[in-house]
């Protein structure tokens, strides 16, 4: 696989015949606005030392500026990486497919792993049962890795998962900023953010429908629809 500039996939041109570790994490699971991003990043054993040297840690504990700086360093020095952008629409469609958000994450993480094919995999478990999460993903793989480590708060335990978290969060921030430039200040996208809920409320009042980048199945959205458009069925606005 060759390196492609401006691609969400990046591979070093040289093949390194050594054990490959991969950290996988998501950003944007809970927001009502914007996509969820899932990232897998691979390093060789010697490369793992580099992550500690540059001070990689859970992306939520870093400033946006620091995340951007570290994301650039991680991408430039990793063996390979892949990002999957899961749109609000695809997240909503899981209802039609009758799959949970956890299952959607499993499918996307497995897609990343099958492409990168690392030897050792570190997962930030979304399931309350961290072991079950790892087992579910293993069943979706097209090869047999040496080891899968599935842990809660893995982004706070393993630097390589922190690295994936940083790339995913940095990319999501960039996408949210793009939305702000086009539609105005919509806050962070999280339901707990007053700017976000105000933006969503005003949009629905004005346009009588949900923004294309909003998660229509989220309780926050449905509550606003019920309160503002109660003269119609909610399902009329979830299309």
C-alpha positions in Angstrom: 0.0 0.0 0.0 1.3 3.4 -0.9 1.2 6.7 0.9 -1.5 9.1 -0.4 -1.4 12.8 0.6 -4.7 14.3 1.8 -6.1 10.8 2.4 -7.6 9.5 5.6 -5.3 6.4 5.1 -1.5 6.7 5.3 1.1 4.0 4.9 4.8 4.2 5.0 6.4 3.1 1.7 8.9 0.7 3.3 7.8 -2.6 4.8 9.0 -3.2 8.3 9.2 -6.8 9.2 8.5 -6.5 12.9 5.6 -6.7 15.4 2.9 -4.1 14.8 0.8 -2.7 17.5 -2.5 -0.8 16.9 -4.5 1.5 19.1 -8.2 2.2 18.3 -10.5 4.8 19.7 -13.4 7.0 18.8 -14.3 10.6 19.1 -17.9 12.0 19.0 -19.9 9.1 20.2 -22.2 11.2 22.4 -22.8 14.5 20.4 -26.2 15.4 18.9 -24.5 17.3 16.1 -21.7 16.1 13.8 -20.1 12.8 13.0 -18.4 10.1 15.1 -14.9 9.4 14.1 -13.0 6.1 14.7 -9.3 5.9 14.3 -6.7 3.1 14.3 -3.0 4.0 14.4 -0.1 1.5 14.2 3.4 1.7 15.5 6.3 -0.8 15.6 7.7 -1.7 19.0 10.5 0.8 18.7 8.0 3.5 17.7 6.0 3.1 20.9 8.7 4.8 22.8 8.2 7.9 20.6 4.7 8.3 21.9 5.8 8.6 25.5 8.6 11.0 24.5 6.2 13.5 22.9 3.8 13.3 25.9 0.8 11.5 24.3 -2.1 11.1 26.7 -5.9 11.0 26.6 -7.1 13.6 24.1 -9.7 15.0 26.5 -6.9 16.1 28.8 -5.2 18.1 26.0 -5.9 21.6 24.7 -7.1 21.9 21.0 -3.7 23.4 20.1 -1.8 20.6 21.7 -4.0 18.0 20.1 -3.3 19.5 16.7 0.5 19.5 17.4 0.5 15.9 18.6 -1.8 14.6 15.8 0.6 15.9 13.2 3.6 14.3 14.9 1.7 11.0 15.3 0.6 10.8 11.7 4.1 11.7 10.5 5.8 9.1 12.6 3.4 6.2 12.7 3.7 3.0 10.6 0.1 3.4 9.3 -3.3 4.8 10.3 -6.9 4.9 9.2 -9.9 7.1 10.1 -13.5 6.3 9.5 -16.0 9.1 9.5 -19.5 7.9 10.7 -22.1 10.5 9.7 -25.1 11.5 11.7 -27.3 9.9 9.1 -25.4 6.5 9.3 -25.7 6.7 13.1 -29.5 7.2 12.8 -29.8 4.4 10.3 -28.6 1.9 12.9 -32.2 1.9 14.1 -33.4 0.6 10.7 -30.7 -2.0 10.7 -31.6 -2.9 14.3 -28.1 -2.7 15.6 -26.8 -0.8 18.6 -24.3 2.0 18.6 -21.9 -0.4 20.2 -22.3 -2.8 17.3 -21.8 0.0 14.9 -18.5 0.8 16.6 -17.5 -2.9 16.5 -18.1 -3.1 12.7 -16.1 0.1 12.0 -13.3 -0.9 14.3 -13.1 -4.3 12.6 -13.0 -2.6 9.2 -10.0 -0.6 10.4 -8.2 -3.7 11.8 -8.8 -5.8 8.7 -7.2 -3.1 6.6 -4.2 -2.3 8.9 -3.7 -6.0 10.0 -1.7 -5.3 13.2 -0.3 -8.1 15.4 -1.4 -6.6 18.7 -4.6 -4.6 19.1 -5.5 -2.2 21.9 -9.2 -1.2 22.1 -11.1 1.4 24.1 -14.1 -0.8 24.9 -17.5 0.7 24.3 -19.4 -2.2 25.9 -19.9 -2.3 29.7 -18.3 -5.8 29.3 -14.9 -5.0 28.0 -14.0 -8.6 27.4 -17.2 -9.2 25.4 -16.3 -6.1 23.2 -13.0 -7.6 22.3 -14.4 -11.0 21.5 -17.1 -9.5 19.3 -14.6 -7.6 17.2 -12.3 -10.7 16.9 -15.2 -12.6 15.3 -15.4 -9.9 12.6 -11.7 -10.2 11.7 -10.4 -11.8 8.5 -7.1 -12.9 10.1 -5.8 -14.0 13.5 -3.9 -11.3 15.4 -1.5 -12.3 18.2 -3.5 -10.5 20.9 -6.5 -8.2 21.4 -6.6 -6.1 24.6 -10.0 -4.5 25.2 -10.2 -2.2 28.2 -12.4 0.6 29.5 -10.5 4.0 29.5 -7.8 2.4 27.3 -7.1 5.9 26.1 -5.9 6.8 29.6 -3.9 3.5 30.0 -2.2 2.9 26.7 -0.3 5.7 24.8 -1.1 4.0 21.5 -4.8 4.3 22.2 -4.3 7.9 23.3 -2.6 8.5 19.9 -5.7 7.2 18.1 -7.9 9.3 20.3 -5.9 12.4 19.6 -6.1 11.9 15.8 -9.9 11.2 15.9 -10.6 14.1 18.2 -8.5 16.5 16.2 -10.2 15.5 13.0 -13.7 15.8 14.5 -12.8 19.3 15.8 -11.8 20.3 12.3 -15.1 19.0 10.9 -17.1 20.8 13.5 -15.2 24.0 12.7 -16.1 23.5 9.0 -19.8 23.3 10.0 -19.5 26.5 12.1 -18.0 28.4 9.1 -21.0 27.3 7.0 -23.9 27.4 9.5 -22.8 29.6 12.4 -21.7 28.9 16.0 -23.3 25.6 16.9 -21.1 25.0 20.0 -19.3 21.7 20.6 -22.2 19.5 19.3 -22.8 17.9 22.7 -26.3 18.0 24.2 -24.9 19.5 27.4 -23.7 22.5 25.5 -26.3 25.3 25.6 -25.0 26.8 22.3 -25.6 23.4 20.7 -29.2 23.0 21.9 -30.0 26.6 21.1 -28.7 26.2 17.6 -30.7 23.0 17.1 -33.9 24.6 18.5 -33.6 27.6 16.3 -32.8 25.5 13.2 -35.9 23.3 13.8 -38.1 26.4 14.4 -37.0 28.1 11.2 -36.7 25.1 8.9 -39.3 22.7 10.3 -36.8 19.9 10.0 -33.6 18.5 11.5 -30.2 19.7 10.2 -28.5 17.2 7.9 -25.6 16.9 10.4 -27.8 16.3 13.5 -28.7 12.9 14.9 -32.4 12.8 14.6 -32.7 9.7 16.8 -31.1 11.4 19.8 -33.4 12.2 22.7 -32.4 15.8 22.6 -33.5 16.2 19.0 -36.7 14.2 19.5 -37.6 16.3 22.6 -37.3 19.5 20.6 -39.3 18.1 17.7 -42.0 17.1 20.1 -42.2 20.5 21.8 -41.9 22.6 18.7 -43.6 20.6 16.1 -46.2 18.6 18.1 -48.8 19.2 15.4 -47.1 16.6 13.3 -45.6 13.2 13.8 -42.0 13.1 14.9 -41.3 10.5 12.1 -42.1 13.2 9.5 -38.9 15.0 10.5 -36.6 12.0 10.8 -36.3 11.5 7.1 
